[in-house]
Amino acid sequence: QRPGEEDKRDAAAWKSLVLAQPTPENVRQMVQAFQSGELDAESFYDIVEILMNDNSESKRNVGFWALSSTSHQKGFELAAQLSAEGDAALQPRLNEYMYNYNNPRTLGILDQVLRSSNPVAAAAAAQVITRAVDRLRAGQPPGNPDQRGNRAQSPGQTLTLSSYHRLITTLQWLSTRSGTPLSQCAQNLLSQLRSNTSPA
């Protein structure tokens, strides 16, 4: 066995451990296992969802910490689902988590969500994109308008209107799907992106 190999757990073992002992350390190790590829996304977000739906505030808090430590299509979809279910205590944090996908490193995930078959998540993605684009067009910093002290974007990762041009193909596709709730939103975003360019 390679060093550390005996410490590896399968998905069932992680689920059993974290749900029985949802300590910050166990949850941190589970996040690391997911980020290293030891734990698959489906299993990871299944465990996170169970934690975040628990009646215990401490379990919901560690569940949210695990969610917010990652960026993934399934993570955004889970946040959108929980937000739609109306958990008042988590709502501001869920909204911030979803809005923070407005980052050059994670716009590709928003693109995937817009193209997904999950209408709740796609609508949430369109909403957070619209909010950020509105702020950029108004000359305001794109940081989350609902929160102070956002994590700064990495150097070279500045968000501009031009950053959203990678979404134009997807928005064009959505805009042609007349009769869907996202169609008009996509048309509005396309109009905004085509009529403005971000200052250099």
TARA-V347479 format. One record per residue. N is the residue number from 0. SS is DSSP state (hx for helix, st for strand, lp for the rest). PHI is phi in degrees with one decimal (999 if undefined). OMEGA is omega in whole degrees, -180 to 180 (none if undefined). Layout:
# TARA-V347479
N:SS:PHI:OMEGA  N:SS:PHI:OMEGA
This chain:
# TARA-V347479
0:lp:999:175  1:lp:-76.4:179  2:lp:-55.2:177  3:lp:85.0:-176  4:hx:-66.5:-179  5:hx:-68.9:-179  6:hx:-85.7:-177  7:lp:-71.9:-179  8:lp:-120.7:172  9:lp:-86.8:-175  10:hx:-59.6:-179  11:hx:-64.1:180  12:hx:-68.3:177  13:hx:-62.6:-180  14:hx:-62.1:180  15:hx:-61.7:-178  16:hx:-65.0:-172  17:hx:-70.1:180  18:hx:-74.1:178  19:hx:-80.6:-178  20:lp:-134.9:-176  21:lp:-80.4:180  22:lp:-78.7:177  23:hx:-53.9:-178  24:hx:-67.9:179  25:hx:-64.1:180  26:hx:-68.1:178  27:hx:-61.6:179  28:hx:-66.1:177  29:hx:-65.0:177  30:hx:-61.1:179  31:hx:-62.7:179  32:hx:-64.3:177  33:hx:-66.1:-178  34:hx:-66.2:180  35:hx:-88.1:180  36:lp:92.3:179  37:lp:-70.1:-179  38:lp:-115.8:-176  39:lp:-75.8:-175  40:hx:-61.5:-178  41:hx:-58.3:-178  42:hx:-69.0:-179  43:hx:-59.7:-176  44:hx:-73.7:173  45:hx:-64.4:179  46:hx:-65.8:179  47:hx:-60.5:-180  48:hx:-63.7:179  49:hx:-61.8:179  50:hx:-60.4:-174  51:hx:-75.7:176  52:lp:-97.2:-177  53:lp:-75.3:178  54:lp:-72.0:-178  55:lp:-79.5:180  56:hx:-63.4:-179  57:hx:-64.7:177  58:hx:-68.1:178  59:hx:-62.8:-179  60:hx:-66.8:179  61:hx:-70.2:176  62:hx:-63.8:179  63:hx:-66.9:178  64:hx:-59.5:179  65:hx:-62.3:178  66:hx:-60.0:-174  67:hx:-74.2:177  68:lp:-84.6:-174  69:lp:-130.8:173  70:lp:-129.2:-175  71:lp:-162.8:179  72:hx:-56.2:-179  73:hx:-66.0:177  74:hx:-67.3:178  75:hx:-64.0:-179  76:hx:-63.2:178  77:hx:-66.2:179  78:hx:-61.6:179  79:hx:-64.5:179  80:hx:-63.2:-179  81:hx:-64.9:178  82:hx:-64.4:-180  83:hx:-66.3:179  84:lp:-77.9:169  85:lp:78.7:175  86:lp:-74.3:-173  87:hx:-61.0:-177  88:hx:-68.4:-177  89:hx:-92.7:-171  90:hx:-49.7:-179  91:hx:-59.7:-179  92:hx:-71.0:177  93:hx:-64.8:179  94:hx:-62.2:179  95:hx:-64.7:180  96:hx:-58.0:-179  97:hx:-67.2:-179  98:hx:-62.4:-177  99:lp:-68.9:172  100:lp:-73.2:173  101:lp:-75.2:-177  102:lp:-146.9:-179  103:lp:-50.9:-178  104:lp:-75.0:-173  105:lp:-122.0:176  106:hx:-62.1:178  107:hx:-62.3:177  108:hx:-69.5:176  109:hx:-60.2:178  110:hx:-61.3:179  111:hx:-61.9:-179  112:hx:-65.4:178  113:hx:-60.0:-178  114:hx:-87.2:-174  115:lp:-74.3:179  116:lp:-93.2:-179  117:lp:-100.5:-173  118:hx:-66.1:180  119:hx:-66.3:-180  120:hx:-68.1:180  121:hx:-62.2:179  122:hx:-65.3:179  123:hx:-65.5:178  124:hx:-62.8:179  125:hx:-61.9:-180  126:hx:-66.4:-178  127:hx:-71.1:176  128:hx:-65.4:-180  129:hx:-60.4:180  130:hx:-61.9:-179  131:hx:-68.9:179  132:hx:-63.4:177  133:hx:-59.5:-180  134:hx:-67.2:179  135:hx:-64.0:180  136:hx:-67.0:179  137:lp:-85.1:179  138:lp:78.2:-180  139:lp:-97.1:176  140:lp:-62.8:-175  141:lp:-77.6:180  142:lp:-53.6:-175  143:lp:-54.5:-179  144:lp:-68.7:-178  145:lp:-91.5:-173  146:lp:-133.3:173  147:lp:-102.4:175  148:lp:67.4:178  149:lp:-67.2:173  150:lp:-62.3:-180  151:lp:-70.3:175  152:lp:-73.6:-178  153:lp:-66.0:175  154:lp:-54.1:-179  155:lp:82.1:-178  156:lp:-116.5:-178  157:lp:-69.0:-180  158:lp:-86.1:176  159:lp:-132.2:176  160:hx:-58.9:180  161:hx:-62.8:179  162:hx:-59.2:-175  163:hx:-84.4:-180  164:hx:-62.7:178  165:hx:-66.8:-180  166:hx:-92.7:-172  167:hx:-59.4:-180  168:hx:-59.4:179  169:hx:-65.6:-180  170:hx:-64.4:177  171:hx:-62.2:179  172:hx:-62.8:-180  173:hx:-65.6:-176  174:hx:-67.7:-180  175:lp:-85.6:-179  176:lp:-88.0:-175  177:lp:-58.1:-179  178:lp:92.4:177  179:lp:-95.8:-178  180:hx:-58.3:-177  181:hx:-80.6:-174  182:hx:-59.7:-178  183:hx:-66.8:179  184:hx:-61.9:179  185:hx:-64.4:178  186:hx:-62.0:179  187:hx:-65.0:179  188:hx:-64.7:178  189:hx:-59.1:180  190:hx:-61.0:-179  191:hx:-66.0:-177  192:hx:-68.9:-178  193:hx:-80.7:-175  194:hx:-93.5:-178  195:lp:-133.5:168  196:lp:-124.2:-179  197:lp:-72.9:177  198:lp:-59.3:-180  199:lp:-68.4:none
